[in-house]
Amino acid sequence: MNHTDNKASTTSSNKLVNNVSFLAIAITLFTFIITFNATVLKTNDFLAIQLVCSIPILISSCFTSTKLGYTKRIFAWKNYNYILFTFGNILLINSIGILIAELVSLKIGLIYFIVNILVIIIYSVIRIHFENPNIKTRLYKDTLALGLIIIFGILPILGIL
């Protein structure tokens, strides 16, 4: 096994741990809502769809993370895994934000989303400054994540969607 194979295997393991953690959160949140306040899922389609869809998307992301450890066509799997992980993660973030807005307050829900947006932006600024990644790719990734948060998280709690 050469250095590249070892790095891919380590990356695969790390991604899998992250994916499984987010999946556990999604399933726990879903179970908690079903147990204590199922009507919130019946009355809020954006919450129900995003929470329910986050689970199979994160499961698929787990499977593709394991693939990264041994495939020879890592580029395609890495991109697919990124898309799955981003969608699953953002759907989960949105679900939590919508729940906060519905069960706590709109103001606290907006603060939650603003903090999520800020940490994404700060992460990218640090990454661009210190690691010098492909800026076009970084902007694409951030635009995808931020767009999903705004369109499927913030706009629904404001009643725009």
C-alpha positions in Angstrom: 0.0 0.0 0.0 1.5 3.3 -1.0 1.2 6.7 0.7 -1.7 7.7 -1.5 -3.7 4.6 -0.7 -3.1 5.1 3.0 -4.3 8.7 2.8 -7.4 7.7 0.9 -8.2 5.0 3.4 -7.7 7.5 6.3 -9.9 10.1 4.6 -12.5 7.4 4.0 -12.6 6.4 7.7 -12.8 10.1 8.8 -15.6 10.8 6.4 -17.5 7.7 7.5 -17.2 8.7 11.2 -18.7 12.1 10.3 -21.5 10.7 8.2 -22.5 8.1 10.8 -22.5 10.9 13.5 -24.8 13.1 11.4 -27.0 10.0 10.6 -27.3 9.2 14.3 -28.4 12.8 15.0 -31.0 12.7 12.2 -32.5 9.4 13.3 -32.5 10.5 17.0 -34.2 13.8 16.0 -36.8 12.0 13.9 -37.5 9.5 16.7 -37.7 12.3 19.3 -40.2 14.3 17.2 -42.3 11.3 16.4 -42.4 10.4 20.1 -43.2 13.8 21.6 -44.7 16.0 18.9 -45.6 14.2 15.7 -48.0 17.0 14.7 -45.1 19.3 13.9 -44.1 16.9 11.1 -47.7 16.9 9.8 -48.0 20.7 9.8 -44.6 21.6 8.4 -43.9 20.0 5.1 -40.4 21.6 4.8 -39.4 20.1 8.1 -40.8 16.7 7.4 -39.3 16.4 3.9 -35.9 17.6 4.9 -35.7 15.5 8.0 -36.9 12.4 6.3 -34.7 12.9 3.2 -31.6 13.6 5.3 -31.6 10.0 6.6 -31.3 8.0 3.3 -29.0 10.7 1.9 -26.7 10.4 4.9 -26.9 6.6 4.7 -25.8 6.8 1.0 -23.0 9.2 2.0 -21.8 6.5 4.5 -21.6 3.9 1.7 -19.8 6.2 -0.6 -17.3 7.2 2.2 -16.3 3.6 2.5 -15.8 3.4 -1.3 -13.2 6.1 -1.1 -10.9 3.8 0.8 -10.4 1.3 -1.9 -11.6 2.6 -5.3 -9.3 3.5 -8.2 -11.8 6.1 -9.5 -11.6 8.3 -6.4 -12.5 11.6 -8.2 -16.1 10.5 -9.1 -16.8 8.9 -5.7 -15.3 11.9 -3.9 -17.5 14.4 -5.7 -20.6 12.2 -5.2 -19.8 11.8 -1.6 -19.4 15.6 -1.2 -22.8 16.2 -2.8 -24.5 13.6 -0.6 -22.8 14.8 2.6 -23.6 18.4 1.8 -27.2 17.8 1.1 -27.7 15.4 4.0 -25.9 17.8 6.4 -27.7 20.9 5.2 -31.1 19.2 5.3 -30.4 18.2 8.9 -29.2 21.8 9.8 -32.4 23.1 8.2 -34.6 20.6 10.1 -33.1 21.7 13.4 -33.5 25.4 12.5 -37.1 25.0 11.4 -37.8 23.1 14.7 -36.2 25.9 16.7 -38.3 28.5 14.8 -41.5 26.5 15.3 -41.0 25.4 18.9 -38.9 28.1 20.4 -39.1 31.4 18.4 -38.5 32.8 15.0 -35.8 35.1 16.3 -33.8 32.2 17.8 -34.3 30.2 14.6 -32.9 33.1 12.6 -29.9 33.4 14.9 -29.3 29.7 14.5 -29.3 30.0 10.7 -27.1 33.2 10.8 -24.5 31.4 13.0 -24.5 28.5 10.5 -23.9 30.8 7.6 -21.2 32.7 9.5 -19.2 29.5 10.4 -19.4 28.3 6.8 -18.0 31.7 5.6 -15.3 31.8 8.3 -14.2 28.3 7.5 -13.8 29.2 3.8 -11.9 32.3 4.5 -9.5 30.5 6.7 -9.2 27.6 4.2 -8.5 30.0 1.3 -6.0 32.0 3.4 -4.0 29.2 4.8 -4.4 26.2 2.4 -4.9 28.0 -0.9 -7.4 25.6 -2.4 -9.1 26.1 -5.8 -11.1 29.2 -5.1 -13.6 28.5 -7.8 -14.3 25.1 -6.3 -14.5 26.6 -2.8 -17.0 29.2 -4.0 -19.1 26.5 -5.7 -19.2 24.4 -2.5 -20.1 27.4 -0.3 -22.7 28.7 -2.7 -24.3 25.2 -2.7 -24.4 25.0 1.1 -25.5 28.6 1.7 -28.1 28.4 -1.1 -29.6 25.3 0.5 -29.7 26.9 3.9 -31.3 30.1 2.6 -33.8 28.5 0.3 -34.9 25.5 2.3 -34.3 26.8 5.8 -34.6 30.6 6.2 -37.2 31.3 3.5 -39.6 28.7 4.9 -39.4 30.0 8.5 -40.0 33.5 7.2 -43.1 32.2 5.4 -41.7 33.1 2.0 -41.8 29.5 0.8 
